[in-house]
Amino acid sequence: MKLNGWAQHKERSNLTLLRVMTWLSLRFGRRAGRFVLHAIAAYFFLFARPSREASRCYLRRALGRPATWRDVYRHVFTFASTIHDRIYLLNDRFDLFDIRVRGETHVIDALAGGRGAFLVGAHLGSFEAIRAVGRTQPDLRVAVTMYEDNARNINAILATVNPDAKPEVIGLGRVDAMLKVSEALESNTMVGMLADRSLLRDSGSSTQTVPFLGAPAAFPLGPLHMAAMLRRPVIFMTALYRDDNRYDIHFEQLADFTDVPRERRASEVQAALTRYVALVEQCCVAAPYNWFNFFDFWQDADARRHDEVTREIAREITREAPRTRTVMPRVTSDT
C-alpha cells in the first residue's frame, strides 16, 4: 500500500507540551494562551522545513505572488490558533467567539427530511467550530469520519478537556465503515467528512485529477461515491477563521443524490467534484491562511499524471509496433 504524502508524515506534536498548553489556556484564559501560542508557532516555523516549504508553495498560488516569511508564519499561526480554540469550543465557551453562520437553512431542510445528510468540507478553518454550532442545536447530531490514527495526540488531549464533548467518530478504512455511516444517516445524523485528502496514492478510480489554483491536483472521489450509493444530499461546509475571535461558518448545497438513477451516478459525482473543488478554491483565495494541508499537495498529482502519460505512451508504442514473425532457420542434414 503506497500512502499519500500527508499520511507519510509523522505527527509533529508533543504530548507533554499539549497538556501544558491546555492547562495554561483553561487556567489563565484565551489571551494568555495566544501569547504562548506564538512561541509554539515559531518553533514549528523554524524546525518543520517540509511543512514550511509546502506552505510557501501553496501561498504562492493562493496569494498570486511570492510568499514572504511573514506569510508563512501567519499561515502556521492561523493553524495553531484554530487548534488552540478547540479547547474552548469543547468546553462550550462560545461567549469567547464571534461565530457567524450563513446558509444554515440547507442543514435545517436536510434534518426535516429525517434521513440525514453528508457535510463535506476540506482542511480549511475549524471543523470544531461547526460542531460547536451543532451542540447548541438539540436536534442536530454530527458524526465525524476520519482516519483515527491522524492527530491521535491532539484528540487524546481534547478528550481529557471535556469527555462529554468528544466527537462521535466513524473510522475510515474499516470493513464496517459504510454500515456505520448508513446507520448514522438513518438516525438523522449529519455525517461530516473532509474530502480533500486521499489515504492511498494511486492512479485508480479513487482519485480524480482536476485543476486547482492553477495546476492539476488529485482529489478523492470516495466521499461523493459514498453519498451517491447511500442516496443522500451533500452540503458543503466551512468555518473560516477571520483573526482574533471570529469564525465565518458557511453551508451550501453541493449535490443531492436522493433521486439520481444508477446510470447517472458517475456523471453526477463528477459534477459534484467540480463544484466542490471550485468552492474550496474560492475559500482559499478569500481566506488564504486557512488552508491546512502542510504537504506538497500538487507534487503527488503531478507524479500520478506523469505515470498515466507514461503508461499511455507505452500502450501506444505496443499498439503501433509492427508485428514480426520469427522464422526458425531451416536445418538440413547431409546424412
C-alpha positions, 0 to 999 in steps of 0.5 A: 500500500503506497500512502499519500504524502500527508499520511507519510508524515509523522505527527509533529506534536508533543504530548507533554507540551499539549497538556501544558498548553491546555492547562495554561489556556483553561487556567489563565484564559484565551489571551494568555494562551495566544501569547504562548501560542506564538512561541509554539508557532515559531518553533514549528516555523523554524524546525518543520522545513517540509511543512514550511516549504509546502506552505510557501508553495501553496501561498504562492498560488493562493496569494498570486505572488511570492510568499514572504516569511511573514506569510508563512508564519501567519499561515502556521499561526492561523493553524495553531490558533484554530487548534488552540480554540478547540479547547474552548469550543469543547468546553462550550465557551462560545461567549469567547467567539464571534461565530457567524453562520450563513446558509444554515437553512440547507442543514435545517431542510436536510434534518426535516427530511429525517434521513440525514445528510453528508457535510463535506468540507476540506482542511480549511478553518475549524471543523470544531467550530461547526460542531460547536454550532451543532451542540447548541442545536438539540436536534442536530447530531454530527458524526465525524469520519476520519482516519483515527490514527491522524492527530491521535495526540491532539484528540487524546488531549481534547478528550481529557478537556471535556469527555462529554464533548468528544466527537462521535467518530466513524473510522475510515478504512474499516470493513464496517465503515459504510454500515456505520455511516448508513446507520448514522444517516438513518438516525438523522445524523449529519455525517461530516467528512473532509474530502480533500485528502486521499489515504492511498496514492494511486492512479485508480478510480479513487482519485480524480485529477482536476485543476486547482489554483492553477495546476492539476491536483488529485482529489478523492472521489470516495466521499461523493461515491459514498453519498451517491450509493447511500442516496443522500444530499451533500452540503458543503461546509466551512468555518473560516477563521477571520483573526482574533475571535471570529469564525465565518461558518458557511453551508451550501448545497453541493449535490443531492443524490436522493433521486439520481438513477444508477446510470447517472451516478458517475456523471453526477459525482463528477459534477459534484467534484467540480463544484466542490473543488471550485468552492474550496478554491474560492475559500482559499483565495478569500481566506488564504491562511486557512488552508491546512494541508502542510504537504506538497499537495500538487507534487503527488498529482503531478507524479500520478499524471506523469505515470498515466502519460507514461503508461499511455505512451507505452500502450501506444508504442505496443499498439503501433509496433509492427508485428514480426514473425520469427522464422526458425532457420531451416536445418538440413542434414547431409546424412 
